[in-house]
Amino acid sequence: MENLIALLVAAPLLGAAVLLCGGRRLDAVGHWIGTVLAFVSFAFGVILFADLLGKDAEHRTLMQHLFSWVPVEGFQADVTFRLDQLSMTFVLLITGVGSLIHLYSVGYMEHDERRRRFFGYLNLFLAAMLLLVVADNYLLLYVGWEGVGLASYLLIGFWQHKPSAATAAKKAFLVNRVGDMGLSIAIMLMFTTFGTFAFGPVLDGVGDTSEGKLTAIGLMLLLAACGKSAQVPLQSWLGDAMEGPTPVSALIHAATMVTAGVYLIVRSGAIFNAAPDAQLAVTVVGAVTLLFGAIVGCAKDDIKKALAGSTMSQIGYMILAAGLGPIGYVFAIMHLVTHGFFKAGLFLGAGSVMHGMNDEVDMRKYGGLRKYMPVTFITFGLGYLAIIGFPGLSGFFSKDKIIEAAFAKGGTEGWILGGAALLGAAITAFYMTRVMLMTFFGEERWRNQPTRSPEAPSAEPVAEHHGEHAEPHPHESPKVMTIPMILLAVGSVFGGAFFSIGDRFLHWLEPVTGHSEGDSPVSAATVTGATMVCLIIGVGIAYAMYGRRPVPAVAPRGSLLTRAARRDLLQDDFNHVVLVRGGEHLTRSLVYVDHTLVDGVVNGTAASVGGLSGRMRRLQNGFARSYAVSMFGGAAVLVAATLLMRAV
């Protein structure tokens, strides 16, 4: 059964190779090749999952060694795969949700001339993410990590005819390189400390290592997680990543790229458990980001960018839980899985709305769409209820557990983290209710408002498909798009309850992650009550602002905080002032030092030697009389010196 692990990665990797190298002869069937191979990988995952279930909880680890990658003296890097409860959870999420996104893309990208290439990139993305989570050592994980970065660059910039898409792809790539530097440094520190990259020896050897070294490794791993999972301070790329086709947004934000940082921290839990300072840094980053993303989501009129802020915030919850150590590891992964269902459903629902609205993304030009798109309305609505933590739906079970775990941290730290998580729940209820009301309720603001697409599914203007400056005619999406939305909605409704019955998810992951109850100063019932109050307050404020009042066609100026939130809380402005301009000033300073000091010393030395040589050359003029005078003068000096010495 272990031999199937390689096939998990091989199936989508084969699809990527065939679709990207097969040429135009595959244009007619390329999308189905990519989709089928994604489902094949999912089938292998289900078979392996069944095999793990048949084993005792302590022996649910499958290993497959393929070959020695770099066998040299003192350095051994193997291509070995590891499948345990943690990696198995990610495999099912990646292949399951990823396959549904492939199926949805068949309809969404129907008119794109480069659809075959798009599915090749999707398969490459799936293969890289699978390699990342089944790798048995950090170096092989790094290969998958970089593969995900490459695939995201290709997918975000897929419509490169749009300057904004090309810029967004470069931005995502460069910001992630900062995080990748952190991972590479962490791996080098591991090798110098433990003499290996393999998970087993590294994590088992933590007890014999100084806290200072573990803190350095933990902080570098956190930097890597901030890049991939769009956490403060490396979060600026996520909103711009919406320039890619909507299925890309669903894949990146729900099942693959942004979850990689959470996986890295949880997989490296032993390191963080032994490095309290690094663990504290993780919780701070998570708490700050969950509020940062939520505030940004409140001010966005672009439906996809509002959901992008939501993703940033929800990943912040997961990072916060991962920073709590054994108290929160299980709940971080549980929320990651439930988030995969409802966030993928929300993004696919947004794509369905755009499909029926001439690819318009501005929610101020929506309104009243529920009667034109009933399936989209219901599935999107269920995802909305799940993400705000409506009782009984998946988010209610997973997010409430994180809030409970935050309070269980104890002391002042527990109260601060728990309070931040509760505040985030209230803001989440507000901005998601805002999205729901502006899109599906109220007056039909799209009438008599001709649009032109910022995201057309081909290189041609949207007029080729809908008629230039045509009024939108909302309609339901085809079944190839609605079926994945329905299946994800089912997961959004029942996933959390299924995992919570009998604490089955906790018992599934505990052998790998460990678990501790902590010492919470408040009861679970109190936390649930407080969360419900926050939910009601958030929904109520949103309804008062957007349900009882007309939505203006142009956003009002708003408060200082609102204007800052529209600009992503000035994150790009900060980066421009501190990094871009700071880099320019640093470069100019270095150039000045080079020209004045370095070149000055070099050129000054050369000029001095040249000047001295020129003066010395005058003594060798070729005239006998000059040489005679020199000889006479020298002799006179010697005679004078001799006489002076005798006189003394």
DRENZABA-570549 format. One record per residue: x, y, z of N, C-alpha, C in turn. Coordinates in steps of 0.1 Angstrom, whole numbers, plus 5000, padded with zeros to 4 digits. Example, Ala and Ser with C-alpha at 12.3 -4.5 7.8 and 13.67 -1.06 7.14 Angstrom:
! DRENZABA-570549
513249435078512349555078513249675078
512849785071513749895071512950005079
END
This chain:
! DRENZABA-570549
500849885000500050005000500950135000
502150125006502950235006503350284992
503350194982503750234969502750334963
501550344968500550434963500850584966
501750604976501950744980502650824969
503550764962504150824951503150854940
502150774938501150794928500250914931
500150944944499451064947499951184940
501351194940502051304934502151284919
502351164915502651134901501451164892
500251144897499051164888498951304883
498851404892498751544887500051584881
501251534885502451574878502451524864
501951404861501851354848500951444840
499851484846498851574839499551704835
500351764844501051884841501951864829
502751754829503751734819503051714805
501951634805501251604793500551734787
499951814796499151924791500152044787
501252054794502152164790503052134779
503252004776504251964766503451904754
502151874755501451804745501051884733
501152014734500752104723499252114720
498952194709497552224706496752104703
497351994700496551874696495651834708
496051874720495251834732494251944737
494152054729493252164733491852114735
491352024727489951984728489651904741
490651834746490451734757491351764769
492151864768493151884778492451914792
491351984792490752014805490251894812
489751794804489251674810490451584814
491551584807492751514812493151564826
493251694827493651744840492651714851
491351724848490351694858490351554862
490451464853490451314856491651284864
492851334861493951294869493951354883
493251464884493051524898492151424906
491151374900490251284907490951144909
491851104900492650984902493451004915
494151114916494951134928494051134941
492851184940491951184951491551034954
491350954944490950814946492150744953
493350764949494550714957494450754971
494150884974494150934987493050854996
491850834990490850764997491250625000
491950554991492350414993493350415005
494350505005495350515015494650555029
493650635028492950675041492250555047
491650475038491050355043492050255049
493250255043494250165049494750215062
494850345064495250395077494250375088
492950385084491850355094491950215099
492450125091492449985095493649955104
494450055107495650035116495350095130
496150045140496050105153496450255152
495950335161496150475161497650515162
498450435169499850455171500750415159
500150335150500950285139500350325125
499750445125499250495112500250585105
501350525102502450595094502950505083
502850555071503350475059504550555054
505650475051506850535045507150475032
507550555022508050505009509350575005
510350505004511650555000511850524985
512050634978512250624963513650614959
514450704963515950704960516650804968
517950784969518850884975519150994966
518751114970518751234961520251284960
520851314972522151364972522951284982
523451164978524251084987525751114986
526251204996527651234996528151225010
529451235012530051225025529551325035
528951285046528451385056527151455052
526551415041525351485036524451385029
523251365034522351265028520951325027
520551335015519151385012518451285004
517351235010516551125003515251174998
514751114988513351134984512551024990
512051055002511250965010509951035013
508850955012507551005015507050955028
506251035035505751005048504251035048
503450935052501950955052501450915066
501151015074500550985087499251065088
498651075100497351135101497351285097
498451355100498451495096498551515081
499551445075499651455060498451395053
497851295058496651235052495551335052
495351415063494351515063494451615052
495751655050495951755039495851685025
496251565024496051495011494551495007
493751455016492251445012491751585009
492151685017491651825014492151875001
493451854998494051914986493451844974
493351714974492851634962491351644961
490651644972489151654972488651784967
489051894974488652024970489252064957
490552024955491252064943490551994931
490051874932489351814921488051884918
487351924928486051994925486352134919
487452194922487852324916488252294901
488852184898489152144884487852134877
486852064882485652044876484952174873
484852254883484252394882484952474870
486252454869487052534859486652494845
486152364843485752324830484752424824
483852464833482752554828483252694828
483952734839484352874840485352924830
486252834825487252864815486852824801
485652794799485152734787485552814774
485552944775485853034763487353074763
488153024771489553074771490352984761
491053054753491852984742492952904748
493452944760494552874766494152784778
492952724777492452644788493252524791
493852464780494752344783495852384792
496552494789497652544797497252574811
496052634813495552664826495352534834
494852424828494652304836496052234838
497052254830498352214832498952274845
498752404846499252484858498452434870
497152414869496352354881496952224885
497252134876497852004880499152024886
499952114881501352134887501152184901
500252274903499952324917499552214926
498752124922498252014930499451924933
500251894923501451804925502451864935
502751994934503652054943503152064957
501852084959501352094972501351954979
501051854971501051714976502451674980
503451714972504851684975505251754988
504751874990505051945002504551875015
503351815014502751755027503151615029
503651545019504051405021505551385022
506251495020507751485022508151445036
509151365037509551315050510751395055
511251495048512351575053512051725048
512751815055512551955052513051995039
514151925034514651965021513751935010
513151815011512151775000510851855002
510451895014509351985016509652115009
510952155010511252285003511152284988
511352164982511052154968509652174965
508752104972507252134970506952274973
507552334984507252474988507552564976
508752544969509052634958508152604946
507752474944506852434933505552504935
505052514947503752594949503952734945
505152794949505352934946505452954931
506052864924506152874909504752864903
503952764907502652744901501752864904
501852924916501053034920501353154911
502653174908503053284899502453264885
502453144880501953114867500453134866
499753094877498253104877497753244880
498353314890497953454893498153544880
499253514873499553594861499053534849
498053444850497653364838497153454827
496353564830495953654820496953774820
498153744815499253834815499053954806
497953944797497654064789497154174797
496754154810496354254819497554294827
498054424826499254464834499054434849
497754454854497554434868497854284872
497454194863497754054866499154014866
499954074856501354044856502054104868
501654224872502254284884501954204897
500654164898500254084909501053954910
501353884899502053764899503553794904
504153894899505453934903505553964918
504454034923504454074937504353954946
503453864942503353734950504653664950
505253654939506553574938507653644946
507753774946508853844953508553834968
507353864972507053864987507253724992
506953624985507153484990508553444990
509453514982510853484982511453524996
510853635002511353665015511053555025
509853505025509553395034510353265031
510553245018511353125014512753135019
513353255020514653275026514653225040
513553255047513453205061513453055062
512752995053512752845053514152785050
514752845040516152795036517152815048
517052925055517952945066517652845077
516352825080515952725090516452585086
516452555074516952415070518452405072
519152515069520652515071520952505086
520152575094520352575108520152435114
519052365108518752225112519952135109
520552155097521552065093522852085102
523152205105524352235113524052185128
522752185132522452155146522252005147
521451945138521151795139521851705130
522551765120523251685110522351615100
521051655099520051595090518951685088
518051655078516851725075515651655078
515751525081514551435082513751475094
512451465093511551505104511851425117
512051295116512251215128513451255136
514651255131515851295139515751435143
515251525135515151665139514251685151
513051635149512051665160512351585173
512951465171513251385183514451445190
515351515183516551565189516351705195
515151755196514951885201515351895216
515151785223515451795238516951815241
517851785232519251795234519851915228
518952015224519452135217519152255225
519952355225519752475233518552555228
517952625237516752695234517052815224
518252865225518552975215518552925201
519152815198519152755185517652725180
516852665189515552635185514652755183
514952865190514252985188514553045175
515853045171516253095158515553015147
515552875148514952795138513452825137
512852835149511352865150511052995143
511753095146511453225140511653225124
512653155120512853145105511653065099
511152955106510052885101508752975101
508653055111507553155112507553245100
508753295097508953385085508453325073
508853195071508353115059506853105059
506253075071504853065071504153195068
504753305073504153435070504053465055
505053425048505053445033504053365026
504053235028503053145021501653165026
501453185039500053195044499553345045
500353435039499953575039499653635053
500553615062500353675075501253795077
500853885086501654005088503053965092
504154025086504154145077504254115062
504053985058504153945044502853915038
501853995041500453965037500054045024
500954135019500554235009500154164996
500654044993500453984980499053924978
498353894989497153814988495953884981
495754004984494654074977494854094963
496154124959496454134945496354004937
496453894944496353764938494953734932
494053814935492653804930492653834915
493753884909493853914895493853794887
494153674893494053554885492553504883
492353404875490953354873490453304887
489153314889488553284902488853144907
488853044898489252914904490552904910
491452994905492853004911492653064926
491853164927491653214940491053114950
490153034945489552924954490652824957
491552784948492552684950493552734960
494052864958495052914966494552944980
493352994981492853044994492152935002
491852824997491052725004491852595007
492452544997493052404999494552394997
495252494992496652474990497552574996
497952674988499052764992498952825006
497952885009497852965022497852865034
497452745031497452645043498852585045
499852615036501152555038501852605050
501752725054502352785066501852715078
500552695079499952625090500452485092
500552415080501152275081502552285086
503352375081504752385085504952395100
504152485106504252515120503752395128
502652335124502152215132503052105130
503552075118504451965116505751985125
506152115127507352145135507052175149
505952125154505452155167506452135178
507252025177508251995188509252115189
509552175178510552285179509952405186
508652435182508052555189507752525203
507352395207507052365221508352385230
509452375224510752385232511352525230
510652615223511152755221509952855224
509752885237508552965240508553105233
509653165231509653295225509153285210
509653185203509153165189507653135189
507253055199505853015200504953145203
505453225211504753355214504653435202
505753445194505753525182504653465172
504453335172503453275163502053325167
501753325180500453365185500153515182
501253595184501053745181500853765166
501553695158501353715143499853675140
499453555145498053515142497053605147
497153665159496153755165496053885157
497253935154497354065146496754045132
497053935126496553915112495053885111
494553815121493053785121492253915122
492754015129492154145130492454225118
493654225113494054295101493254255089
493154125086492354085075490954115076
490354105088488954125090488654275087
489454365092489254505090489354545075
490354485068490454505054489154455046
488654335050487554285044486254375045
486254455056485054535058484854645047
485954685041485954805033486054775018
486154655014486254615000484954604993
484854674981483654654973483854544962
485054504959485354394950485054264958
484154184953483754064961484853974963
485753954954486853864956487853924966
488154054966489054104975488454114989
487154124991486554105004486753965009
486653865001486853725005488353705007
489253775000490653765003491053815017
490453925021490653975034490153875044
489053805041488453705050489453585051
490053545040491053435040492253475049
492753595048493853635056493453625071
492253665074491753665088491653525093
491053435085490753295089492053215091
493053245082494353185084495053235096
494753365100495253415112494753335124
493453295124492853215134493753085135
494053025124494752895124496152915129
496853025125498153045130498153075145
497153145150496953175164496853035172
495952955167495852825173497052735173
497852745162499052665161500152725171
500052855173500952915183500652875197
499452825200499052785213499652655218
500352585208500952455211499952345212
500252245220499352125221497852165224
497652275230496252325232495552345219
496252395209495552435197495852375184
496952285184497352225171496152155164
495352075171494251995165493252095159
492952195167491852285163492352375151
493652405150494152475139493952395126
494152265126493952185114492452165112
491752145122490252135121489652255114
490052375118489552495112490052505097
491252455095491852455082490952375072
490552255077489752165068488352225066
487652275077486352325075486352455066
487452535068487652655060487852615045
488452505043488652455029487352435022
486352385030484952365024484352505021
484152585032483252695030483952815022
485352825023485952925016486052895001
486252764998486252724984484852754978
483852714986482452734981482152884979
482652964988482453114987483153174974
484353124972485053174960484353124947
483953004947483352954935481953014933
481353044944480053124944480253264938
481353324942481653454937481953454922
482653344918482853324903481553304896
480653234902479353204896478553334894
478653424904478053554903478653634892
479953634891480653704880480353654867
480153514866479853454853478453504848
477553534857476253574853476153724852
477253804856477153944856478254014847
478453944836479454004827480854024834
481153934843482453934850482654054859
481554124862481654234871482054194886
482954264892483354224906482854324916
482354444912481954544922480554514927
480554484940479254454947478254564947
478754684945477854804944476954794931
477354714922476654694909475954564909
475754504921474954374922473554414928
473154324937471854344944470754264938
469954204946468754124942469054004934
470253944935470553834926470053704930
469453694942469053564948467953494939
467053574933466053514925466453474911
467653524907468153494894469153374894
469753364906470753254908470453184921
469453104921469053034933470052934939
470652854930471652764935472852834941
473352934933474453014938474153084951
472953134952472453204965472453104977
471952984975471852894986473252844990
474052804980475352754984476252854990
476252974984476953084989476453125003
475153125005474553155018475053055029
475052925025475552825035476952845039
477852885029479152915032479353035041
478453135038478453255047478053225061
477053135063476653095077477753015083
478452935076479552855081480652945086
481053045078482253125082481953215093
480753265095480453355106480153275119
480153135118480053055130478553035134
477653025125476253005128476152865135
475352855145475252735153474952615144
475652505146475452385139476252365126
476752475120477552465108478952455111
479752425101481152375104482052485111
481852605107482652715113482352725128
481152695132480752705146481552615155
481852495150482552395158484052425158
484652465146486052475145486552615151
485852725147486352855152486152865167
485052825172484752835186485752755194
486252645189487352565196488652645197
488952725186490152805187489952915197
488752975198488553085208488653025222
488152905224488252835237489752805240
490452765230491852735232492652855236
492352965229493053095232492853135247
491653125252491353155266492053055275
492152925271492852825278494352845280
494952935272496352965274496653015288
495653085294495753125307496453255309
496253325320496853445324496453565315
497253665315496953785307496953755292
497953675289498053635274496853565269
496253475277494953415273493853505271
493753605280492653705279492753785267
494053835264494253915252494053835239
494553715238494353635226492853595225
492253555235490753525235489953645231
490253765236489553885233489753925218
490953905213491153935199490353845190
490353715194489553615186488153645186
487553685198486153725198485853845190
486753945191486554065183486554035168
487453945164487553895150486253835146
485653755155484353685151483253795149
483253895157482254005154482454075141
483754105138484054175125483754085113
484053955115483753855104482253855101
481453855112479953855110479553975102
480154085105479854215099480154215084
481454185080481854205066481254095058
481053975063480453865055478953895053
478253955063476853995061476754105051
477754195051477754305041477854245027
478754145025478954085012477554015008
476953945017475753875014474653975010
474454085018473354175015473654255002
474854295000475154374988475054294975
475254164976475154084964473754024961
473153974971471853894968470653964973
470654074980469454134985469454284981
468354354984468254494980467754514966
467854634961467454674948468454614938
467954604925468854554915469654664909
470754694914471554804911472354784898
472254664892472954644880472154684867
470954724869470154764858470654904853
470654914840471055044834472455084838
473354994841474755024845475654934836
475854974824476754894815478154874821
478654754820479954724826480954674815
482154674819483254614811484154544821
484454424818485054334827486454364831
486754364844488154364848488754224848
487954124846488453984846487653904836
488053914823487453844813488153704811
487353604809487953464808488653444795
489153544788489953524776490753644774
491653644764492453754761491653864754
490453824749489653924741488854004751
488354124747487454204755486254124758
485554164769484354094773483254114763
483354214755482354244744482254124735
483354044733483253934724482253824729
481953824742481153724748479753784752
479753904756478453954761477954084754
478754134745478354254738478954374745
479654454738480254574745479254664751
479554694764478754784772477354734773
477154594774475854534775475454534789
474154544792473554534805473654394809
474054364821474154224826472754154826
472754024823471553944824471853834833
471653854846471953744856471253614853
472053504854471553374851472353274859
471753154862472453054869473552994861
474652944867475752884861475352744856
476152684847475852554842476152454854
475652324852475752224862477252194865
478152194855479452164858480152264868
479552374870479952474880479152464893
477852434892477052434904477252304912
477552194905477652064913478852074923
480052124919481052144929480652244940
479852344937479452434947478452364957
477652284952476652204961477452114970
478452044965479151944973479952014984
480552134980481252214990480352265001
479152304997478152355006477752245016
477652115012477452005021478551995031
479752005027480852005036480852125046
480352235041480252355049479252335060
478252265058477152245067477452135077
477952015072478051905081479551875085
480551935079481951895082482251915097
481952025103482352055117481651955126
480351935124479651835133480251695132
480551655120481051525118482451505125
483251605124484551605131484451605146
483351675151483251695166482551575173
481751505166481051395173482151295179
482051275192482951185198484451235198
484651365195486051415193486851335184
486151285173486851195164488051265157
487951395153489051455147490251475157
489951505169490951515179491651385181
490951275182491551145184492351105171
491951145160492651115147494051175147
494151305151495351385150496251375162
495651345174496451355186497751265186
497751145180499051075180500151145173
499851235164500951315157501151445163
500151525167500251655171500351665187
499751565193499651575208498451675211
498051665224496951755227496951775242
496651905246496551935260495252025262
494552005273493252075275493552225280
494752245286494952385291494152405303
494152535308493452565320492652695317
491452685311490752805307490052865319
490052995321489353065331487853075329
487453045317485953055313485552925308
484252885309483752765305483452765290
483352645284483052645269481652705266
480752685275479452745273479552905273
480352955282480553105283481153155270
482153085265482753125252481753115241
480953005240479952995230478953115231
478553145243477553255244478153385240
479453415244480053535240480253545224
480553425218480653425204479353455197
478253405202476953425197476553575198
476953635209476653775211477453855200
478653825198479553895188478953875174
478453755171477853725158476653815156
475753815166474553895165474854045163
475854095171476154235170476754265156
477554175151478154205137477054195126
476254095127475154085117474154205118
473854245131472954355133473454485127
474754515130475354645124475354635109
475654525103475754515089474354535083
473354475089471954485084471454635085
471854695096471454835097472054925087
473254895083474054975073473754945059
473454815056473354775042472054705039
471254665049469954605047468854695047
468954805055467854895057468055025050
469155045043469455165036469855125022
469655215012470055194999471655194998
472155114989473555104988473955204977
474755304980475155414970475955344959
475855404947476655354936478155374938
478455484945479855514948480055514963
481155454967481355444982481555584988
480955614999481155735005482655745010
483055865013484455885017484755805030
483955815040484055735052485155785061
485355715072486255755083487655735078
488555785087490055765084490355615083
489755535093489955395093489455325080
488255365076487655315064488555335052
489055465051489855495039491155415040
491755395052492955315053492655175049
491455115054491154975051490954955036
490455055029490355045014491655035008
492655085014494055085009494854975016
494154865021494754755028495554795040
494954895047495554945060497054995057
497155045045498355115040499555015040
499354885038500454795038501354825026
500754845014501554875002502355015004
501655105010502255235013503455225022
503255145032504355115042505555045034
505254945026506254875019506954965010
506255055003506855154994507755245001
507355305012508155405019509355335026
509055225033510155165041511155075032
510554995023511354905015511854965002
510855014994511255064981512055194982
511455294989512255414990513455394999
513255315010514455285018515555215011
515155125002516155054994516855154984
516055244979516655344970517655434977
517255474989518255564996519455485000
519255355004520355275008521255254996
520655234984521455214972522255334969
521555454970522255574966523455604976
523155564989524255584999525455494996
525155374992526255284989526955324977
526255384967526855434955527755554958
527255634967528055754971529355714978
529255614988530355564995531355494985
530755424975531655364965532455464957
531755564953532355664944533355754952
532955794964533855884972534955814980
534555704987535555644996536355534988
535655434983536355324977537055374964
536255434955536955484943537955594946
537655674957538555774960539955724964
539955614973541155554977541955494965
541155424957541855354946542355454936
541455554932541955654922542955744927
542855774941543855864947545255804947
545255674950546555594951547155594937
546255564927546755564913547355704909
546555804912546955944908548355974915
548455934928549755974935550855904929
550755774926551755694919552155754906
551055794898551255854885551955984886
551556074895552256204897553656184901
553956094911555356074915556156024903
555555934896556255874884556655984874
555656074872555856184862557056274867
557056294880558156384885559456314884
559556184888560756104887561256094873
560356094864560656074850561456194844
561256314850561956434846563456414849
563856334858565256314861565956234851
565256164843565856074832565456144819
566156254816565856334804566756304792
567856224794568756194783569856294780
569956404788571056504785572156474795
573456474788574656444796574956544806
574656674803574956784812574056774825
572856724823571956704835572556594844
572956484838573556384846574856424853
575656514846576856564852576556644864
575556734863575156824874574656734885
573956634882573456544893574556474900
575556424892576756364898577556454907
577756574902578456684909577756714922
576456734921575656774933575656664943
575556534939575656424948576956414955
578056434947579356424953579556544963
579056654960579156774969578456744982
577256684981576456654993577256555002
577856444995578656355003579856415010
580656505002581756575008581356655020
580256735018579756815029579356735041
578656625039578256545050579456485057
580556445050581756385056582456485065
582656605059583256715067582456745079
581156755078580256785090580456675101
580456545097580656445106581956445114
583056485106584356495113584456615123
583756725119583756845127583056815140
581956735140581256695152581956605160
END
